[in-house]
Amino acid sequence: MKLIDHWFWSPFAEHRGIYYRVFLAATLVNFMSVGSSIFIMVVYDRVVPNSAYESLYALTMGMVIIIVFDYILKMLRAYFIDYAGEFVDKKVGNSIFDRLLQAPAVVVAGPVGATANTFKEFDQVRDFFTSATLSLLVDLPFIFLFIFVIYLISGPLAFIPLTAVPIVLLIGIAIQPFLSRVSSEIGGHNQEKQSILVETISGIESVKVLGGGNLVKERWKDAATQHSSSSRLSRSLGAIAVNAAQSAQQVCLVGIVFYGVFLVGEGTVSMGAMVAAVLLSSRTLAPLGQIANLFGRFNNARTAYKRLSLFMDETQSAADAQNSKTVIRRPTLGDLEFRSVNFRYPDQEVDTLTNLNLSIKKGEKVAILGRNGSGKTTVIKLSSGLFGSTDGLITFDGVDTKQIHNDDLSRSIGMVLQDVQLFSGSVLENIIMGREGITQEDVIEAAKISGLDEFLGKMPGGYDLVLQDKGKGLSGGQRQAIAITRALVHKPSHYILDEPTSAMDMNSELQFIENFKEMYADSTLIVVSHRMPLVNLVDRIIVMNDGKVVEDGPKDEILARLQPTT
């Protein structure tokens, strides 16, 4: 894949000019760092012996100017890094989120906590390339600049830091494989902790009611213990490199002073040059003191990048299919047909649907019945384009659903799933869901049919009632009323309802059915339900078992055959 087209690297390539400026600023900063050492050397060797105070004033003024410029350049370097980081954050973050929305639901149907943690890991990758770590990476090559300057002013003394640098680097490189392995373990343990935490919070009521605190507590303790142990080992390994760099600094200091005294005595090196060499040596080895932090960040970033890349690769096929397919605009949908459709969820070894063939004509009213796990819910999700089939063909009027524009599918299908998902925001926002062309009158009309209008009429906020924590505090029936309103508001040609009234009381259900009859008269209706009032809405019944159609015919005939014999 070309760099410019890569989901992560293309923003860096696009803004490479910013990083050129970072490198230029870092170069100037490091060159100016030499100035203070040269200043001290000149003061020791020229000013002090000759009491040249006028020169001292001039040199000091020059150093003040250098310090001011050094400060400005460091601020510019930080600004460039932060600016690039902001751009990468927006560009790559949006790219990852877009890929999530494009991916088939089955690809991201794993544990919510694990998926959320995968996105969180992007922060580690971004921070490595757009934080102080980048400054450290840029500063590392200038180690040899300082060694060269030490050689120019003090000759043999340069060999002391020159010997120390590769030793510290080798120690850092030697522990790198261990840090890499431990970092991968930490990422896995952290993902497990995140998954347990999200599951516990979302199901806290069930945990308390069922007395499941001991179960989730033990799972959390195991994950936390493993994470803590791996983190401790990572810190211990990092301490090896940190302590090695600090010890190397002290050894260099002592070595330069010790050897420098003899050179000063021989007249080979001046006193000022020896002092300057000591200061430059400290500056030379300073970045190495952060080498453990660098390696640690690098391993964390690499592990996070691998996890993100895996997610992006898993969703790439869906994105490629979306971009490469011949998109056909279908303002309205007609006949629905399944042709030899097989479907299997990624985490299962057995097909949920096996060689499924069925057709539903435009305007038909059909109920799909069957035991739990028979495949009926999978059928309606496939009908809406939510999942793609493993093989076979799903069409509307002979057109593959994969070729129909997603906007046309969502506009023509009003779908209510059994598990109602609400979002933070107002009731009105949860109904409209950002779709264009829906008026206030459309919302009120749909809400009257679902019974939501009556409920909201008793609330102080009405349609502006703000929902918190995915609609916490609402009853199951009220949540379903919002979901039904959401499906009805854009007046689709096809209604797909999966147990839409299971949480409603009988009066609310019957009222909804009575109101709904007028709306769906000319529309296609597909219902999954075991409740007879909803089944009475249809003319045809399809019975499924083990992913296959076992009964299909007029409602009265099928119901008669399903009645137990006495």
C-alpha positions in Angstrom: 0.0 0.0 0.0 1.3 3.4 -0.9 2.2 5.6 2.0 0.0 8.4 0.9 -3.0 6.0 0.9 -2.3 4.5 4.3 -4.9 5.1 7.0 -2.3 6.1 9.5 0.8 7.3 7.6 -0.9 9.4 5.0 -1.7 12.3 7.5 2.0 12.4 8.4 3.0 12.4 4.7 0.4 15.2 4.1 1.9 17.3 6.8 5.6 16.4 6.4 6.4 20.0 6.0 5.5 20.5 9.7 7.9 17.7 10.7 10.7 19.3 8.5 10.1 22.5 10.6 10.3 20.4 13.8 13.7 18.9 12.7 15.0 22.4 11.7 14.0 23.9 15.0 15.5 21.0 16.9 18.7 21.4 14.9 19.0 25.0 15.8 18.2 24.3 19.5 20.9 21.7 19.7 23.4 24.0 18.1 22.6 26.7 20.5 23.0 24.3 23.4 26.7 24.3 22.5 26.8 28.1 23.1 26.7 27.9 26.9 29.6 25.5 27.1 31.7 27.6 24.7 30.7 30.7 26.8 32.1 29.0 30.0 35.3 27.9 28.2 36.0 31.4 26.9 35.3 32.9 30.4 37.7 30.5 32.1 40.5 30.8 29.5 40.3 34.4 28.3 38.2 36.6 30.6 39.3 35.4 34.1 43.1 35.4 33.4 43.0 38.8 31.7 40.3 40.4 33.8 38.6 41.2 30.5 35.3 42.5 32.0 34.2 44.3 28.8 34.5 41.0 27.0 32.5 39.4 29.8 29.7 41.9 29.3 29.7 41.3 25.5 29.8 37.5 25.9 27.0 37.6 28.5 24.8 39.8 26.3 25.4 37.3 23.4 24.4 34.4 25.7 21.2 36.3 26.7 20.3 36.6 23.0 21.0 33.0 22.4 18.9 32.0 25.4 16.0 34.1 24.2 16.3 32.6 20.7 16.6 29.1 22.2 13.4 29.6 24.2 11.6 30.9 21.0 12.8 27.9 19.0 11.7 25.4 21.7 8.3 27.0 21.8 8.1 26.8 18.0 9.1 23.2 18.1 6.5 22.4 20.7 3.9 24.3 18.6 4.7 22.4 15.4 4.5 19.1 17.2 1.2 20.0 18.8 -0.2 21.3 15.5 0.7 18.2 13.7 -0.7 16.1 16.6 -4.0 17.9 16.4 -4.3 17.3 12.6 -3.3 13.6 13.0 -5.8 13.2 15.9 -8.6 14.5 13.8 -7.7 12.9 10.5 -6.8 9.4 11.7 -9.4 9.4 14.5 -12.1 10.2 11.9 -10.7 7.6 9.6 -10.9 4.9 12.2 -14.5 5.9 13.2 -15.6 6.1 9.6 -14.2 2.6 9.1 -16.2 1.4 12.1 -19.4 2.8 10.5 -18.7 1.2 7.2 -17.9 -2.2 8.6 -20.6 -4.9 8.6 -22.1 -5.1 12.1 -20.9 -8.7 12.4 -17.3 -7.5 12.3 -17.6 -5.2 15.3 -20.1 -7.3 17.2 -17.5 -8.5 19.7 -17.2 -7.3 23.3 -17.9 -3.6 23.6 -15.1 -3.0 26.1 -12.5 -4.7 23.8 -13.6 -2.7 20.8 -13.6 0.6 22.8 -10.2 -0.2 24.1 -8.9 -0.7 20.6 -9.9 2.9 19.8 -8.4 4.1 23.0 -5.1 2.6 22.0 -5.0 5.1 19.2 -4.0 7.7 21.8 -0.8 5.8 22.6 0.2 5.6 18.9 -0.6 9.3 18.4 1.2 10.4 21.5 4.4 8.6 20.5 4.6 10.6 17.2 3.1 13.8 18.4 4.4 14.5 21.9 7.7 15.1 23.7 8.8 11.7 22.6 9.2 13.1 19.1 11.5 15.8 20.5 13.6 13.0 22.1 13.8 11.1 18.8 14.9 14.2 17.0 17.5 15.0 19.7 19.2 11.6 19.6 21.2 12.1 16.4 22.7 15.3 17.9 24.5 13.2 20.5 27.3 12.8 18.0 27.4 16.6 17.4 28.2 17.2 21.0 30.9 14.5 21.0 32.4 16.1 17.9 32.4 19.5 19.6 34.1 17.9 22.7 36.7 16.5 20.3 37.3 19.9 18.8 37.8 21.7 22.1 39.4 19.0 24.2 40.7 16.3 21.9 41.1 12.9 23.7 38.4 13.7 26.3 35.8 13.0 23.6 36.5 9.3 23.7 35.0 8.9 27.2 31.4 9.8 26.2 32.0 8.2 22.8 32.6 4.9 24.6 29.7 5.4 27.0 27.0 6.1 24.4 27.1 2.7 22.6 27.2 0.8 25.9 24.0 2.5 27.1 22.4 2.0 23.7 23.3 -1.7 23.7 21.8 -2.1 27.1 18.6 -0.5 25.9 18.5 -2.6 22.7 19.2 -5.8 24.7 16.1 -5.3 26.9 14.0 -4.3 23.9 12.7 -7.9 23.1 11.6 -8.4 26.7 9.9 -5.0 26.8 8.1 -5.8 23.5 6.8 -9.0 24.9 5.7 -7.5 28.2 4.1 -4.6 26.4 2.0 -6.9 24.3 0.9 -8.7 27.5 0.0 -5.4 29.1 -2.1 -4.5 26.1 -4.0 -7.8 26.3 -4.6 -7.5 30.0 -5.7 -3.9 29.7 -8.2 -4.8 27.0 -9.6 -7.6 29.2 -9.9 -5.2 32.2 -11.7 -2.7 29.9 -14.1 -5.4 28.7 -14.9 -6.6 32.2 -15.4 -3.0 33.4 -17.8 -2.0 30.6 -19.8 -5.3 30.9 -20.1 -4.8 34.7 -21.2 -1.2 34.4 -23.7 -1.9 31.7 -25.1 -4.9 33.5 -24.8 -3.6 37.1 -28.5 -4.1 37.9 -28.4 -7.8 36.8 -25.1 -8.3 38.8 -26.8 -6.9 41.9 -30.1 -8.7 41.5 -28.5 -12.1 40.7 -25.8 -11.8 43.3 -23.1 -12.0 40.6 -20.7 -9.7 42.4 -18.3 -12.5 43.3 -18.1 -13.7 39.7 -17.2 -10.3 38.2 -15.0 -9.5 41.2 -12.9 -12.6 40.6 -12.7 -11.9 36.9 -11.6 -8.3 37.6 -9.1 -9.4 40.2 -7.5 -11.9 37.9 -7.2 -9.4 35.0 -6.0 -6.6 37.4 -3.4 -9.0 39.0 -2.0 -10.0 35.6 -1.9 -6.4 34.4 -0.2 -5.2 37.5 2.4 -8.0 37.3 3.2 -7.2 33.7 3.4 -3.5 34.4 5.8 -4.1 37.3 8.0 -6.2 35.1 7.9 -3.5 32.4 9.0 -0.8 34.9 11.8 -3.0 36.2 13.1 -3.6 32.8 12.9 0.1 32.1 14.8 0.9 35.2 17.8 -1.0 33.9 18.2 1.4 31.0 17.5 4.5 33.1 20.0 3.5 35.8 22.6 2.5 33.1 22.3 6.0 31.5 22.5 7.8 34.9 25.6 5.7 35.9 27.2 6.4 32.5 26.7 10.1 33.1 28.5 9.9 36.5 31.3 7.7 35.1 31.8 10.2 32.2 31.9 13.1 34.6 34.5 11.4 36.8 36.5 10.2 33.8 36.6 13.5 32.1 37.7 15.3 35.3 40.2 12.6 36.2 41.8 12.5 32.7 41.3 16.2 32.1 43.5 17.1 35.1 46.5 15.3 33.5 45.8 16.9 30.1 45.5 20.4 31.7 48.8 19.7 33.5 50.5 18.8 30.3 49.1 21.9 28.6 47.2 19.7 26.0 43.8 21.0 27.2 42.8 24.2 28.8 40.9 24.4 32.1 38.0 26.1 30.3 37.9 23.3 27.7 37.8 20.6 30.4 34.9 22.4 32.1 33.1 22.8 28.8 33.7 19.1 28.0 32.1 18.2 31.4 29.0 20.2 30.5 28.8 18.9 27.0 29.2 15.4 28.2 26.2 15.8 30.4 24.2 17.2 27.5 25.4 14.3 25.3 24.1 11.6 27.7 21.0 13.4 28.8 18.8 12.0 26.0 20.0 8.5 26.9 18.6 9.0 30.4 15.2 8.9 28.7 16.0 5.9 26.5 13.9 3.5 28.7 11.0 5.9 28.4 11.5 6.0 24.7 11.6 2.2 24.4 8.6 1.8 26.7 6.6 4.3 24.6 7.8 2.7 21.4 6.7 -0.8 22.5 3.3 0.5 23.8 2.8 2.4 20.5 3.8 -0.6 18.4 1.5 -3.0 20.3 -1.4 -0.5 20.0 -0.6 0.0 16.3 -0.7 -3.7 15.7 -4.2 -3.9 17.3 -5.4 -1.0 15.3 -4.0 -2.4 12.1 -5.8 -5.7 12.8 -9.1 -3.8 13.2 -8.5 -1.8 10.1 -7.5 -4.9 8.1 -10.6 -6.7 9.3 -12.8 -3.8 8.1 -10.8 -3.1 4.9 -12.6 -5.6 2.8 -15.9 -4.0 3.7 -14.5 -0.6 2.9 -13.1 -1.8 -0.4 -16.4 -3.5 -1.3 -18.2 -0.2 -0.5 -15.8 1.8 -2.6 -15.5 -0.6 -5.5 -19.1 -1.8 -5.9 -21.4 -0.4 -8.5 -23.8 1.6 -6.5 -27.4 1.5 -7.7 -29.8 4.2 -6.4 -33.2 2.7 -5.5 -35.5 5.4 -4.1 -38.1 2.7 -3.4 -37.7 -1.0 -2.7 -39.9 -3.8 -4.0 -39.8 -7.6 -3.9 -37.4 -9.2 -1.4 -35.7 -12.5 -2.3 -33.2 -14.8 -0.6 -31.4 -17.2 -3.1 -29.4 -20.0 -1.6 -28.2 -17.9 1.3 -25.7 -19.2 3.9 -24.7 -17.2 6.9 -22.3 -17.8 9.7 -21.3 -15.5 12.6 -17.5 -15.1 12.9 -17.3 -16.7 16.4 -19.4 -19.7 15.4 -18.5 -22.9 13.7 -22.0 -23.8 12.5 -24.1 -21.9 9.9 -27.0 -19.9 11.3 -28.7 -20.0 7.9 -28.3 -22.9 5.5 -29.3 -22.7 1.8 -32.1 -20.4 2.6 -34.6 -19.6 -0.2 -37.6 -17.4 0.3 -39.3 -14.4 -1.4 -41.6 -11.7 -0.1 -43.5 -9.7 -2.6 -43.9 -5.9 -2.3 -46.9 -5.1 -0.1 -47.1 -8.6 1.5 -47.7 -8.9 5.3 -45.5 -11.7 6.6 -44.7 -13.1 10.1 -41.5 -15.1 10.6 -41.9 -17.6 13.5 -39.6 -20.1 15.1 -37.8 -21.2 18.2 -34.9 -19.2 19.6 -31.8 -19.7 17.5 -33.8 -20.7 14.4 -32.4 -17.8 12.4 -35.4 -15.6 12.1 -33.7 -12.5 13.6 -30.7 -13.1 11.3 -33.0 -13.1 8.3 -34.4 -9.6 9.1 -31.0 -8.2 9.8 -29.8 -9.6 6.4 -32.9 -8.1 4.8 -31.9 -4.6 6.0 -28.3 -4.9 4.8 -27.0 -4.9 8.3 -25.0 -8.1 7.7 -23.6 -9.4 4.5 -24.3 -13.1 3.5 -21.5 -15.6 3.6 -22.7 -16.8 0.2 -25.8 -16.6 -1.8 -27.8 -13.6 -3.0 -30.2 -11.2 -1.2 -32.0 -8.9 -3.6 -34.7 -6.2 -3.9 -36.3 -6.3 -7.3 -33.4 -8.5 -8.5 -30.7 -6.0 -7.3 -28.2 -7.3 -4.8 -28.5 -5.5 -1.5 -24.7 -5.0 -1.5 -25.1 -2.8 -4.6 -27.9 -0.7 -3.3 -26.8 2.6 -1.7 -26.9 2.5 2.1 -29.0 5.7 2.2 -31.7 4.1 0.1 -31.8 1.0 2.3 -32.1 3.0 5.5 -34.7 5.4 4.0 -36.9 2.6 2.6 -36.7 0.3 5.6 -38.2 1.1 9.0 -36.7 -1.4 11.4 -37.3 -2.0 15.1 -34.9 -4.5 16.7 -35.7 -6.4 19.9 -32.8 -4.8 21.7 -33.6 -1.1 21.7 -30.5 1.2 21.5 -31.0 4.7 22.6 -28.3 7.5 22.7 -27.5 10.4 24.9 -29.4 13.5 23.8 -33.0 14.5 23.5 -35.9 12.2 22.6 -36.3 14.2 19.4 -32.7 13.6 18.4 -33.1 9.9 19.1 -36.1 9.8 16.7 -34.6 11.9 13.9 -31.1 10.4 14.2 -29.6 13.2 12.0 -31.7 12.2 9.0 -32.7 15.1 6.7 -36.2 16.0 5.5 -38.0 14.9 8.7 -40.3 17.6 10.0 -41.8 18.2 13.4 -45.2 17.2 12.0 -43.7 13.9 10.9 -42.4 13.2 14.3 -45.7 14.0 16.1 -47.7 11.9 13.6 -45.4 8.8 14.1 -45.4 9.4 17.9 -49.2 9.3 18.0 -49.2 5.9 16.3 -46.6 4.5 18.6 -48.1 6.0 21.8 -45.0 8.0 22.5 -46.9 11.3 22.2 -49.2 10.5 25.1 -46.2 9.7 27.3 -44.2 12.8 26.4 -47.3 14.9 26.9 -46.9 14.2 30.6 -43.2 15.1 30.7 -42.0 18.7 31.4 -39.5 18.6 28.6 -41.7 16.9 26.0 -39.8 16.0 22.9 -36.8 17.9 24.2 -36.6 15.6 27.2 -32.9 14.7 27.5 -32.0 11.1 27.9 -29.1 10.1 30.0 -27.0 6.9 29.9 -28.9 5.3 26.9 -32.3 6.1 28.2 -31.9 4.9 31.8 -35.0 5.5 33.8 -37.4 4.8 30.9 -39.6 1.7 31.0 -39.2 -1.1 28.4 -42.4 0.0 26.8 -41.4 3.6 26.6 -38.0 2.6 25.0 -39.9 0.5 22.4 -42.2 3.4 21.7 -39.2 5.6 20.8 -37.8 2.9 18.6 -41.1 2.4 16.8 -41.4 6.2 16.3 -37.9 6.2 14.9 -38.9 3.5 12.4 -42.2 5.1 11.3 -41.2 8.8 11.1 -39.7 8.7 7.6 -42.7 6.6 6.2 -40.7 3.8 4.7 -42.0 1.3 2.1 -40.9 -1.7 4.2 -41.4 -2.3 7.9 -39.3 -4.9 9.7 -40.3 -5.4 13.3 -38.6 -7.8 15.7 -40.7 -8.2 18.8 -41.5 -4.5 18.8 -44.1 -4.6 21.6 -42.6 -7.3 23.8 -42.2 -4.8 26.7 -45.5 -3.0 26.3 -48.6 -3.7 28.3 -51.6 -5.2 26.4 -53.5 -1.9 26.1 -50.5 0.0 24.7 -49.8 -2.9 22.3 -53.4 -3.0 21.0 -53.6 0.8 20.7 -50.4 0.8 18.6 -51.7 -2.0 16.3 -54.9 -0.2 15.8 -53.1 3.0 14.9 -50.5 1.2 12.8 -53.1 -0.5 10.5 -53.7 2.7 8.6 -50.0 3.4 8.0 -48.8 0.0 6.8 -51.8 -0.8 4.4 -49.8 -0.2 1.3 -46.4 -1.2 2.7 -44.4 -4.4 3.0 -44.5 -5.8 6.6 -42.2 -8.4 8.1 -42.9 -9.2 11.7 -41.0 -11.5 14.1 -43.1 -12.1 17.1 -44.8 -14.7 19.2 -47.6 -12.4 20.3 -50.9 -13.1 18.5 -52.1 -9.4 18.2 -49.0 -8.7 16.0 -49.4 -12.0 14.1 -52.9 -11.0 13.2 -51.5 -8.1 11.2 -50.1 -10.5 8.6 -51.6 -12.7 5.8 -48.7 -15.1 5.5 -46.5 -17.0 8.0 -43.0 -18.4 7.5 -41.8 -20.9 10.1 -38.0 -21.5 10.5 -36.0 -24.1 12.2 -32.2 -24.7 12.2 -31.7 -21.9 9.7 -34.2 -23.3 7.1 -37.8 -22.6 6.1 -39.9 -25.5 7.3 -43.4 -24.0 6.8 -44.6 -21.3 4.5 -48.2 -20.4 3.6 -51.3 -18.4 4.4 -51.7 -17.5 8.0 -54.8 -19.5 8.8 -53.4 -22.7 7.3 -50.1 -22.4 9.1 -51.6 -21.6 12.5 -54.0 -24.5 12.1 -51.0 -26.9 11.5 -49.1 -25.4 14.4 -52.0 -26.0 16.8 -51.3 -29.0 19.1 -53.5 -32.0 18.4 -55.6 -33.3 21.2 
